[in-house]
Structure formats: structure tokens, C-alpha cells
Amino acid sequence: MYDMQVLLVKPVTFMNNSGESVAALAKFYRVPPNRVLVISDDLDQPVAQVRLRQRGGHGGHNGLRSIIDRMGGTQDFPRIKIGIGRPTGPVPIATYVLQPFSKAERPEINSAVQESVTLVKSVLALGLEKAASGHRI
């Protein structure tokens, strides 16, 4: 279906050190930053909201911060962000992001993951610009 090589990677480093794996693989396979599609969670989006961005800062996300740092400071890599919302009440952020989704949130998150898979396929088939035309950029 697609006439290209694609490498799907889930780093085994701690999330805060994601840049170590991402930058090493990008360098080894000679993939420029604008061809690295990062998928991450996002506290600042409602639960299950999916957003495709062409580039951007880390927004306080330590994994994205690590990738930016390890890729020489560039923010020029696309990313899909899946909203996880912010905690309600006095739950520390680290505890919140590591806990499982509630039973009520799971169907929404499963849909967001499927939407993200569709986005990845669209980026591969159509390119970032066209894939993004139907999503908030």
C-alpha cells in the first residue's frame, strides 16, 4: 500500500528521557526531525481530544522537552497529542499521568487511539499538510 519504510518505535527509556532513543534512532537511520512523528499525551487538552501539530514547543511535557533537547534544540518535528486532561483535586501531576484511565474514560481513550492510528496512516499516505487539513494544527 505504501512505498516507504516506516519505523514504529516505543522507547524503553523513561518518558522523561525519550529524546535519548528518538534522537539516536533518527541519527542512525538519517531521519530528519521533520520526518519524525511523535505521539504523546497532553495535560492541556480534554480527555481523548486528538490534535496534530506540525511543530511546537514542549509545553511543559518532559518527554517532548527531552526530544527537543536531544535533537539539537529543534522543535520542527510533527506530533500527535492525545488529551488526558488535568487532575481534579489535589492529585500530583506525576501520580495523575501514571494512573490508569477510569472505566468511564477508557472507551473515549480507545477511540482517540484509533483516531491517532488513522492520522498516522493519513500522514504516511497524504503527507503532513494534507493530513493536517482536517485537524487542528
N, C-alpha and C positions, 0 to 999 in steps of 0.2 A: 504494500500500500504506500509506504513512504520510502523514498530512495535516499536514505541518510542513516548515519549511525547515531544512536542515542544512548547515552549512559544515564541510567537512573540510579541515584546514589542516596543512601541513608547513612550519614556519618555515624560512626560508633563513638565518636568523641562526645564529651558532654556538650549540650546545646550551646553553652556559652563559649565553647571553643570550636564551633562549626567551621569557622574560617580556616582552621588548620587543614581539614580534609578537603574542603571545597577548593581552596587555593592550590593545594598540592595536586589535586586531580586536574584542575584547569591548566596548570602549568605542564604537567606530564602529557596530557592529551592536546596541548596547544589550543585550548578553547578560550577565545577572548571573553572578557566579562559580559559583554552584551549578548553572548550566546549561552550564558549560564542562567537557567531559570530556577529561582529559589522559591520554595513553598514554606511558609511559616504561619504561626499563629499570630493573632493581633488582639491585644487587650483593648484597643481603642475602637474596635468595631463590634457591633452587636453579635451575639452568638449566631454562628452559621452564615454570616454575611461574607461573600467571597468578592475579592477585589483584585484585579490585575493591574499592576503598575509597571511602567517601562523602566523606572529608575526611582531613586529616592534615598533619603537618609535612613538611619536605623530606628528613629522614633522611640528610643529607649530600649529597644529589643536587643538584648546582649548577643544573641546568635547572629543577627544582622550586623551588629557592630563588629563582631569578630570577623565576619566575611569581608566587610568593607576594609577593616584594618589589614587583613592578610592578603587582600587583593590590591594592595598598594594605595589604599585610600579612595579608590573609585567607588562611586555609587551607581555607576552605569551598568547595572545588571537588572533584568526584569525579575519580578517576584509576584507570586500569588499569595495573598494574605487571607487567611480564614479567621473570621472573628470568633473570639472566645468571651468577649465582654469583660467587664471588671467585676471583682468580687463585691457582694453586698455585705455590709457589716465589717467587722474588724479582722478579716482574714488576711494574713500577709500574702503579698503577691506571689512569692516563691511557692507557698503552700497551695495557693489557688491554681496556678498553672500546672502543677504536678498532680493534682487530684483528678480522678476520673470525671467524665461528664455525668450529669444527673440522668436518671432514667428518662425524664421529660426532654432533655436536650439531645439525647442520642439519635433519634430519628432526624432531627434538624442537621446535626453534625454529619451523619451519614449522607444526607442529601448534598451538603456542602462539599464533602469529599468527592462525590460523584460529579458535581459541577466542576470541581477543580480538575478532575481527570479529563472531562470534556474540554476544558480550557487548554490543558497541556496538548491534547490532540489537535485542537484548533491552531495553537501556536505552531506546532510542527507542520501542519498541512497548509496553513494560510500565511504564516508569518505573524510576528508580534503585532504590527499595526492593524491588520485586518481582524485578527482575533480580538484585539482590544476594542475595536469599534463598537462591539455590543456590550462592553463592560466599562465601568467607571475606571478611568485611567489616572 
